[in-house]
Amino acid sequence: MGQRLALPAWTKPNSRQAEAIQHGGYMDSKQMLTIVEQYCRKIASPHDGINITRIADRKTMLVEQIGEIGRAVMLAEYKVDGITCWAGYSTRSNTVFISLTP
């Protein structure tokens, strides 16, 4: 019997990419920054089916409940025109969650 060869990493998605593909979305940092900037500047524009949900102020993480399953969404800090906000993306619901810090 011969040795079994593994496929190179670039031929198959990593676990995060596989989950994003399965649930219908993937967010890169440039797209996330654009969405956050437009939200903070109150510019209404479509985001290709991505939902934007404002959550309570000063939150840095959130547990997204879908059915009986909860999933933590970690939020990153963004500063736009003197406004500090926290935002994170859920591949499961294709949603950007935004929390402002007044």
C-alpha positions as CSV (number, residue, x, y, z in Angstrom):
1,M,0.0,0.0,0.0
2,G,1.2,3.4,-0.9
3,Q,1.4,6.5,1.2
4,R,-1.7,8.6,1.2
5,L,-1.1,12.1,-0.1
6,A,-2.8,15.2,1.4
7,L,-4.2,17.9,-0.9
8,P,-2.4,21.2,-0.8
9,A,-4.0,23.8,1.5
10,W,-4.9,26.1,-1.4
11,T,-7.1,23.4,-2.9
12,K,-9.6,23.3,-0.1
13,P,-11.2,26.0,2.0
14,N,-10.2,26.4,5.6
15,S,-12.9,25.9,8.3
16,R,-13.9,29.6,8.3
17,Q,-14.2,29.8,4.6
18,A,-16.1,26.5,4.4
19,E,-18.6,27.8,7.0
20,A,-19.0,31.1,5.1
21,I,-19.6,29.3,1.9
22,Q,-22.2,27.0,3.6
23,H,-24.1,29.9,5.2
24,G,-23.9,32.2,2.2
25,G,-21.4,35.0,3.1
26,Y,-17.9,36.0,3.6
27,M,-16.7,39.5,4.7
28,D,-13.3,40.9,4.0
29,S,-11.9,43.8,6.0
30,K,-12.3,46.4,3.3
31,Q,-16.0,45.6,2.8
32,M,-16.5,45.7,6.6
33,L,-14.8,49.1,6.9
34,T,-17.0,50.4,4.0
35,I,-20.2,49.3,5.7
36,V,-19.1,50.7,9.1
37,E,-18.1,54.1,7.6
38,Q,-21.4,54.4,5.7
39,Y,-23.4,53.5,8.8
40,C,-21.6,56.0,11.0
41,R,-21.9,58.7,8.4
42,K,-25.6,57.8,8.0
43,I,-25.2,57.1,4.3
44,A,-27.9,54.6,3.1
45,S,-26.6,52.2,0.5
46,P,-27.3,48.6,-0.4
47,H,-24.8,46.0,0.7
48,D,-25.6,43.0,-1.5
49,G,-28.0,41.3,0.9
50,I,-26.0,41.9,4.1
51,N,-28.2,42.9,7.0
52,I,-27.1,45.6,9.4
53,T,-28.3,45.5,12.9
54,R,-27.6,48.1,15.6
55,I,-27.1,46.6,19.1
56,A,-26.9,48.2,22.5
57,D,-24.2,50.8,23.0
58,R,-20.8,49.9,24.3
59,K,-21.0,46.2,23.4
60,T,-17.8,44.4,22.3
61,M,-19.3,41.0,21.7
62,L,-22.7,39.5,21.3
63,V,-24.3,36.0,21.4
64,E,-26.4,35.5,18.4
65,Q,-29.2,33.0,19.0
66,I,-30.6,31.1,16.0
67,G,-33.0,28.4,17.3
68,E,-31.5,26.7,20.3
69,I,-27.9,27.4,19.2
70,G,-26.0,30.4,20.5
71,R,-22.9,31.7,18.8
72,A,-20.5,34.4,19.9
73,V,-19.8,37.3,17.5
74,M,-16.7,39.2,18.5
75,L,-16.8,42.9,17.6
76,A,-13.8,45.0,16.5
77,E,-13.2,48.7,17.2
78,Y,-13.6,51.2,14.4
79,K,-13.2,55.0,14.5
80,V,-14.9,57.1,11.9
81,D,-15.0,60.9,12.0
82,G,-14.5,60.9,15.8
83,I,-17.2,58.3,16.4
84,T,-16.1,55.1,18.0
85,C,-18.1,52.0,17.2
86,W,-17.7,48.3,17.5
87,A,-18.7,46.0,14.6
88,G,-18.7,42.3,13.8
89,Y,-20.0,40.0,11.1
90,S,-21.9,36.8,11.4
91,T,-21.6,34.4,8.5
92,R,-24.5,32.4,9.9
93,S,-27.1,35.2,9.5
94,N,-25.1,37.3,7.0
95,T,-25.4,40.3,9.4
96,V,-23.1,43.1,10.5
97,F,-23.8,44.0,14.1
98,I,-22.8,47.6,15.1
99,S,-22.6,49.0,18.6
100,L,-21.9,52.7,19.1
101,T,-19.8,54.3,21.9
102,P,-21.3,57.7,22.5
